Amino acid sequence: MDQERRDFLTSAIAESAMTSDPIRDMRVKLNVIKNAGSSKEECVFALEELAFHAEDLDEANDLYLLGGLQVCCAYIKHQDPDLQYRACDVIANAVQNNEKVAMFVMESDVLEGLLKMVDDGAHDVVRVKSLYAVSCLVRGNEKALAKFNSLEGYNVLIRALQSRVHKLRTKALFLINSLCADSPEQAQLYHSMGVSEQLMALLSTPPHADVPTHDVSTLHALTLLSKLVQTCDVTLPADAEKTLQALVGQLDAVSQKEECRMCRELVGDSQVQADHIDR
């Protein structure tokens, strides 16, 4: 067996051993991102592997006990956006359905840092991934939501809805939708902040060329608008019927049946309200 083949098999065996021992593998990857001499490529790979491990609840807890989350959280302040957003992926995966890890994030300044990056991140991908991490933390977690609201995170979401970054708007819509579906109080809060008007403005804006034809943000916007109409007794504006009928004309009646249905229901609601006012 030549040396090249021997080295390849040695590397493969070592990699297999680490895969079967996630704690050992996480220790190795943490040493990489803690080592100032590691290359960017090495750190990128290490963070991706840690994000993979963090998808597992037990391994996320192990990562926390190893001090790995503290290290990864420090990376959200890194100057390199490729490392920043991958650190956000680690946090997002680790906090989901994990009270221990979520509590660590809430008790540190991580949530504040994530919200600031959603607002002020220099790169779009960092802003999007930061909001993804925030969403993973606060959805279904009353304590995290209380901390989020105490930091006026709702204002961050409102600003994200106004962003030129399509993916950021979509994630903001998804999170607001989730919060309002879980709590009438949250629905009232976002209604009071003018979200219904923003949704109508979004639905009346022609899609940009880079937005996919079957855009999930349309479904999120219509679902949220329907929720606000039902929960908060929202009166749609006078031009709502025209806007929604125009939107139906843009939608694919086969693959976007749900969107078309909601548009027609909302048009019916707006007509009832208009007739009521006329009488």
Protein Blocks (a to p, Z undefined) as FASTA:
>chain_A
ZZklmmmmmmmmmmmmmmmmmmlmmmmmmmmmmpmkbcfklmmmmmmmmmmmmmpmklmm
mmmmnommmmmmmmmmpmblklmmmmmmmmmmmmgoplklmmmmmmmmmlmmmmmmmmmo
cbfklmmmmmmmmmmmmgopaklmmmmmmnommmmmmmmmmpmblklmmmmmmmmmmmmm
momklmmmmmmnommmmmmmmmmpccdfklcfblcklmmmmmmmmmmmmmnopacdfklm
mmmmmmmmmpcfklmmmmmmmmmmmmmmmmmmmmmmmZZ
